[in-house]
Amino acid sequence: MSASDPRRRTPRTDAILADPRLQAAADRLGRRTGRDVVAATLRRVRAGELAPAQAADAAVASLPEAPSSLGRVVNATGVLVHTNLGRAPLSSVAVEAITAAAGYTPVELDLDTGRRGRRGAGAAAAIAGLVPQAEAVHVVNSNAAALMLVAAALAGGGEVLVSRGELVEIGDGFRIHELITATGARLREVGATNRTHPADYARAIGPDTALILRIHPSNFAMTGFVSAAPLERLVTLGPPVVYDIGSGLLTPEPALPDEPDATSALRAGAALVTASGDKLLGGPQAGLMLGRADLVERCRRHPLARAVRPDKLTLAALEATLRGPVPPVVAALRAPYPELRARADALADKLTGAGVDARATDCEARVGGGGAPTVALPSAAVSLPAELAGPLRQGRPPVLGRVVAGRCLLDLRAVAADEDPLLFEAVRAAADRAR
């Protein structure tokens, strides 16, 4: 039994729990959280690390700000789609949609007929409205799940042709080709690492060929003596071509002219396109499947489809993202450099006036999230002493920058303008703690 167990309570435990500040926190965070904090505080008292008279204050100071450890972070790293920070931040309308769908919601009910409805119909309709070239749309819980479902439903026991130059490894050591073979499909590599031609695919096609898989190498780039078979040529070879575009652009993005998008891929003849929802689309984690109605339906009816379906909150946030205003990650991508520099100058001047060693500087931001690896986005940052990186990261809320040449840079491209006052207070507090 822990010290927080009611059967092991002591008068001192009850006295601390009775503190009105802890009572208020218990109402907000849950009583278990309060008891756990008290138990940890009493362990410090017994170990001699804390005087008994300080226990209540120490317990209050240790309380989390929210019931979940996944709280708000200010992303000043300069990486717009930061996988370690949850990728794309949701728009205010997406957050509103999540709140509205948090209770009972008609996720699989047609309110007009009173009969069972198709899960995710609203999100699928929103995607189809933006990409009319798609005959059908299906949503799963991640892009990796979309690829897995495609391989299982369309190529289980058959061959999938993939260029050797597209055997991509994604985050945490996961490899796309291993994901494909885990479904029972057989992978057949074609071409060379640096050059793959349409003839390489044509020679490999046989009676067991189920599909041609085109994978956008979104997290790396090869230069020099390289070539890839044009999508327009691959679609003439016979087997359906599935194109994993990765980053989730539904239509061309002027700021990233070399990044593939679903509309262009389907126009070029791709049978199916798979993409992520939480990267450049700017929504929640989800996998999108767009293309031929018969192939989408085969995937939708496969037994694995049930295992990778998205929850109601994901569907609500995705639909709101698609129907709402420009999401934050797209706004950050398109933010004009002069505005970023003006904000950096103003913040640096204000911090200098508060006694902090701060100055504005130019820098380069990145798309991140396995997208546009060669694109450098001109940006501006507030440059601080490197020793502030730790206190900033441990603040409330945490602020994450990057340390370059002995300075901590707070890149403003992924920081919304209305967060500048919060950033100022966070830096000032971190500087005070570091003194």
Summary of the structure (lengths in Angstrom):
residues: 435
radius of gyration: 25.9
end to end distance: 41.8
largest distance: 81.4
contacts: 1454
relative contact order: 0.14
helix: 43%
strand: 17%
